[in-house]
Amino acid sequence: MSWEEPGSPQLSLSGFSSLASISSTAAPPARLPSLSLSIGTGGEDQQPGVSSDDGHKSVRAMKNRESALRSRARKRAYTQELEKEVRRLVEDNLKLKRQCKQLQSEIAALTAQQASSKQSSPHRRTSSTQF
């Protein structure tokens, strides 16, 4: 700024602009970015080693963490649904196996009954001759 003297202290709030964009997201963030307050001696627009993209990087990192949390929650829900379906299919399979075994025993009983009835009462063939 033009009214400042070269040796006068400066006040900088880094990360402040990213706070406003984070607070407008739908889901509350797990942790807000830290605000740093530094008083410098002027002459430099930025702190050494700190770029203007750091705020954007922290916002992006926060969004990535939130996205990863949502992704893990979706995966957990999907896995739970698959496990539920597996349990249902295992129960259905056991039920069908019991039913199959029961039907096989009924078929064996009916076959045995039919075989015993053929042996106990043999049918005689009679021929009728008409002259």
Number of C-alpha atoms within 10 A of each C-alpha: 8 5 5 11 11 12 10 11 14 16 11 15 11 19 19 15 12 19 16 10 11 18 12 9 10 7 9 11 14 9 7 14 16 11 13 11 12 13 12 16 13 16 14 10 10 13 12 7 5 10 10 11 9 13 18 15 12 16 19 14 12 18 15 12 14 16 12 12 12 12 12 12 12 12 12 12 12 12 12 12 12 12 12 11 12 12 12 12 12 11 12 12 12 12 12 12 12 12 12 12 12 12 12 12 12 12 12 12 12 12 12 11 11 11 11 11 11 10 9 8 8 8 8 6 6 6 6 6 5 4 3
